[in-house]
Amino acid sequence: MTPNVGNIDRIIRILAGIALIAWALMGGPVWAWIGVLPLATGVFKFCPTYKLLGINTCGLKK
């Protein structure tokens, strides 16, 4: 897995993921658990959807 998520993108994903998970834990809707996905993609610096679409916000050359 080559990293394809840049630093700013990572920060946004991690913060959004944490916010959604916190909302779910505080009694929010079940769909708020979707926050696990942006959190994981931010932590691992890899987004499968970006890979399929050929997007790379990391700045690394392929």
N, C-alpha and C positions, 0 to 999 in steps of 0.2 A: 504494500500500500504506500504509494508515493503521496506525501502531503499535498493537498490541493486547497487548503483553507488558510488564508492569511491571518495575521495577528488581529487586525481590527475586526474581521469577520469572526474570528474565534471568540473575542471578548463579547461581541454582541450575542453570539450563539450561547455561550456559557451563561451570561446574565439572563437571557430569555428563558433558557432551560431551567435555571434555578428558580426564577420567578413563577413559571408555570407549575413546577413541582411543589413549590411552597403553597401555591394557591390550591392545588389538589389536596395537599395535606391538611389545609385549613378548612376543608369542607367544600371546596369548589367542585365543579363538574368533573365527571370521570374523564372526559376528553382532555383535561388539563395534564394528564399523565403523558401526553404526547411530548411534553418538555424533556423527557428522557432522550429523545432523538437529537434535538439541537445541542443538548449538553454533551452527549457522546461524540457527536461530530466535532464539537469544539475541542474537547479533551484529546481526541485522537488525531486531530488535524486532517481528517479525511472525510469527505462527503461523497457517498456513492452516486447521488444525483448529479453532483458536479462532474464526476467521472463520466457518466453517461452523456452529459451535455458538452463535455470538453471545456469546462470552465476551470480556471485555476486562479484564485485570488492570493496565492502564496507568493508569487513572484519568482518561484523556481522554474527554470527551464526544463522541459521534458527531455 
